[in-house]
């Protein structure tokens, strides 16, 4: 299963016509860090702060990002299944 959060970020960024650099600048993080998040190279978890910042930069409701990241963590083994 592809990482839904990261694919969603790419789609949202492209829909707005933003570069990774612009999203990173608007999210107050380095371009390298955003690139690693979008490409799934960040160790399984994306920080709460990063999700809030990226959501604001891409005009994505925060609850959508949380749901996608939660589902990814559950599938990837990052969270214990109930």
C-alpha positions in Angstrom: 0.0 0.0 0.0 1.4 3.4 -1.0 1.7 6.0 1.7 -1.5 7.9 1.4 -0.4 11.0 3.3 2.7 11.5 1.2 0.7 11.0 -2.1 -1.9 13.4 -0.8 0.8 16.0 -0.2 2.1 15.7 -3.7 -1.4 16.0 -5.2 -2.3 19.0 -3.0 1.0 20.8 -3.8 0.7 20.2 -7.6 -3.0 21.3 -7.5 -1.9 24.6 -6.1 1.0 24.9 -8.5 3.5 25.1 -5.7 7.0 23.8 -5.7 8.4 21.8 -2.8 10.5 24.8 -2.0 7.5 27.1 -1.7 5.6 24.7 0.5 8.7 24.3 2.8 9.0 28.1 3.0 5.3 28.6 3.8 5.5 25.7 6.4 8.6 27.3 8.0 10.9 24.2 7.4 13.8 23.5 5.2 13.2 22.3 1.6 15.2 19.2 2.4 13.0 18.3 5.4 9.8 18.8 3.3 11.3 16.8 0.5 12.1 13.9 2.9 8.5 14.0 4.2 6.9 14.1 0.8 9.2 11.3 -0.5 8.6 9.1 2.6 12.2 9.3 3.8 11.3 10.6 7.2 11.4 7.8 9.8 7.8 6.5 9.8 6.4 9.4 12.0 5.8 12.9 10.9 5.8 15.3 13.8 2.6 17.1 14.9 4.2 20.5 14.3 5.2 19.5 10.8 1.7 18.3 10.0 0.2 21.5 11.3 2.6 23.6 9.2 2.3 21.6 6.0 -1.5 21.6 6.3 -1.6 25.4 6.6 0.8 25.8 3.7 -1.3 23.6 1.5 -4.7 24.7 2.7 -5.5 21.2 3.8 -7.9 20.7 6.8 -5.8 19.3 9.7 -8.1 16.5 10.5 -7.6 15.1 7.0 -3.8 15.0 7.5 -4.1 13.4 10.9 -6.4 10.7 9.6 -4.1 9.9 6.7 -1.0 9.8 8.9 -2.9 7.6 11.5 -3.9 5.1 8.9 -0.4 5.0 7.5 1.0 4.4 11.0 -1.5 1.6 11.6 -0.7 -0.2 8.3 3.1 0.3 8.6 3.3 -1.0 12.1 4.1 2.4 13.7 1.0 2.0 15.9 -0.3 -0.9 17.8 -3.5 -2.3 16.4 -6.3 -2.5 18.8 
